[in-house]
């Protein structure tokens, strides 16, 4: 007698989920009581008031299914929105996706700081006769 069973291989995937906003103290307390996060597959990393992200190690047949499984855990976490999914250099290596064609983000552009300093615009003092058309072009 034969039975139809699935032979889809399941593997462990790594990725990072970034929250839209840092968690509030109330959300941190809620997280501590949520069973969906108790197994350690989705772990909070944060700098309070600056950023919050969740490092994920999920078992699934595909990366897409692993991400979907992690995101469903947030259905029980009111007010927390995920803004993006990151595959870091470590993620690519862990997931067996690193190749010579993948350039680490740090090699392509400078890192983005969570707090972006704004450049103060240059203030020009008017000359004694005021600005002229030629003076504005300088």
Backbone torsions as a table, in degrees:
resi	resn	phi	psi	omega
1	UNK	NA	129.9	179.5
2	UNK	-110.2	151.8	177.9
3	UNK	-126.0	147.6	179.2
4	UNK	-86.9	105.2	177.5
5	UNK	-119.8	151.5	-179.3
6	UNK	-78.8	137.0	177.6
7	UNK	-113.8	22.9	179.5
8	UNK	-67.0	125.6	-180.0
9	UNK	-74.0	134.8	176.4
10	UNK	-106.9	136.2	178.0
11	UNK	-135.5	171.3	-178.3
12	UNK	-97.1	131.8	-177.4
13	UNK	-117.5	148.9	177.0
14	UNK	-120.7	135.9	175.0
15	UNK	-163.4	171.0	-177.9
16	UNK	-125.1	133.5	175.3
17	UNK	-105.6	124.3	178.4
18	UNK	-99.1	133.8	178.1
19	UNK	-82.3	154.3	178.8
20	UNK	-65.3	-40.0	179.7
21	UNK	-133.0	154.6	174.4
22	UNK	-59.6	149.5	177.9
23	UNK	-67.5	143.2	174.4
24	UNK	-83.7	162.6	176.1
25	UNK	-56.3	-35.8	178.8
26	UNK	-65.6	-40.8	178.9
27	UNK	-67.3	-36.3	176.3
28	UNK	-61.4	-42.2	177.7
29	UNK	-64.1	-40.5	177.9
30	UNK	-62.7	-43.8	-179.6
31	UNK	-58.1	-40.1	-178.2
32	UNK	-60.9	-25.0	-179.1
33	UNK	-101.0	2.4	-177.6
34	UNK	-87.9	120.8	179.7
35	UNK	-64.3	-30.1	-178.1
36	UNK	-63.2	-19.0	-179.2
37	UNK	-109.1	4.0	-173.8
38	UNK	-75.8	-19.8	-174.9
39	UNK	-80.3	-9.6	178.1
40	UNK	84.7	2.4	178.2
41	UNK	-72.5	-27.1	179.7
42	UNK	-126.8	107.1	-171.9
43	UNK	-115.5	134.9	179.9
44	UNK	-76.4	133.6	168.7
45	UNK	-128.3	133.8	-177.6
46	UNK	-157.2	163.8	165.8
47	UNK	-124.0	102.0	-171.7
48	UNK	-48.2	130.6	179.9
49	UNK	81.0	-8.3	-178.0
50	UNK	-113.7	-55.2	178.4
51	UNK	-155.3	158.4	172.0
52	UNK	-139.3	137.9	175.8
53	UNK	-147.6	160.0	-178.8
54	UNK	-121.4	120.3	174.5
55	UNK	-85.2	129.3	-173.1
56	UNK	-120.3	135.5	169.5
57	UNK	-125.9	102.4	-173.2
58	UNK	-121.0	139.7	174.3
59	UNK	-90.0	127.8	178.4
60	UNK	-168.8	161.4	177.5
61	UNK	-66.7	-30.3	-178.2
62	UNK	-140.0	161.6	177.8
63	UNK	-61.7	-40.8	178.8
64	UNK	-59.4	-44.4	179.3
65	UNK	-67.2	-34.3	177.4
66	UNK	-65.2	-43.3	178.8
67	UNK	-64.4	-43.7	178.7
68	UNK	-60.6	-41.5	-179.9
69	UNK	-64.2	-40.0	178.3
70	UNK	-67.6	-42.7	-178.4
71	UNK	-64.7	-32.4	179.7
72	UNK	-64.9	-23.6	177.4
73	UNK	-64.6	-26.6	-178.1
74	UNK	-78.7	-7.5	174.2
75	UNK	-60.9	-26.9	-177.5
76	UNK	-99.8	12.2	-176.3
77	UNK	-122.9	80.7	-172.4
78	UNK	-59.5	138.4	174.9
79	UNK	84.1	-5.1	179.8
80	UNK	-101.4	120.1	-179.8
81	UNK	-114.7	138.8	177.8
82	UNK	-93.0	126.0	-177.1
83	UNK	-92.8	-31.4	178.2
84	UNK	-162.5	163.8	177.3
85	UNK	-113.1	130.7	-178.5
86	UNK	-114.4	135.4	167.7
87	UNK	-108.6	99.7	-178.5
88	UNK	-74.2	175.6	176.6
89	UNK	-59.2	-40.3	176.9
90	UNK	-62.7	-43.0	179.9
91	UNK	-58.4	-46.8	-179.1
92	UNK	-60.4	-42.0	179.2
93	UNK	-68.2	-47.0	-179.3
94	UNK	-60.0	-40.9	-177.7
95	UNK	-81.9	0.0	-179.5
96	UNK	71.6	28.9	-176.4
97	UNK	-109.0	-4.6	-177.5
98	UNK	-72.7	128.2	176.6
99	UNK	-137.9	171.8	178.3
100	UNK	-64.6	-20.6	-178.7
101	UNK	-81.4	-11.8	-179.7
102	UNK	-96.9	115.8	179.5
103	UNK	-96.9	127.5	178.6
104	UNK	-56.8	144.9	-178.7
105	UNK	-53.4	-39.5	-177.9
106	UNK	-61.9	-24.3	178.6
107	UNK	-83.0	-15.6	-176.1
108	UNK	-98.0	-32.4	-178.2
109	UNK	-157.5	158.9	179.3
110	UNK	-67.6	151.8	180.0
111	UNK	-63.9	148.6	179.8
112	UNK	-92.7	125.3	178.9
113	UNK	-81.0	141.7	176.9
114	UNK	-61.3	-29.5	177.9
115	UNK	-111.6	112.6	-176.6
116	UNK	-95.4	120.2	178.0
117	UNK	-78.0	134.8	179.0
118	UNK	-91.4	137.8	178.1
119	UNK	-78.1	132.0	178.5
120	UNK	-75.4	129.6	-179.3
121	UNK	-65.8	146.3	179.2
122	UNK	-68.4	131.2	177.9
123	UNK	-106.7	121.5	-179.5
124	UNK	-102.4	133.4	177.2
125	UNK	-82.9	132.4	-179.1
126	UNK	-67.1	142.5	175.3
127	UNK	-67.8	167.7	-176.7
128	UNK	-51.1	-36.5	-178.6
129	UNK	-91.4	6.0	-176.5
130	UNK	87.8	174.2	178.3
131	UNK	-75.7	139.8	173.9
132	UNK	-107.0	168.9	178.1
133	UNK	-57.5	-40.1	179.5
134	UNK	-68.4	-35.6	-178.9
135	UNK	-67.4	-31.8	179.2
136	UNK	-71.7	-27.0	-177.3
137	UNK	-78.0	-13.9	-178.6
138	UNK	-71.1	NA	NA
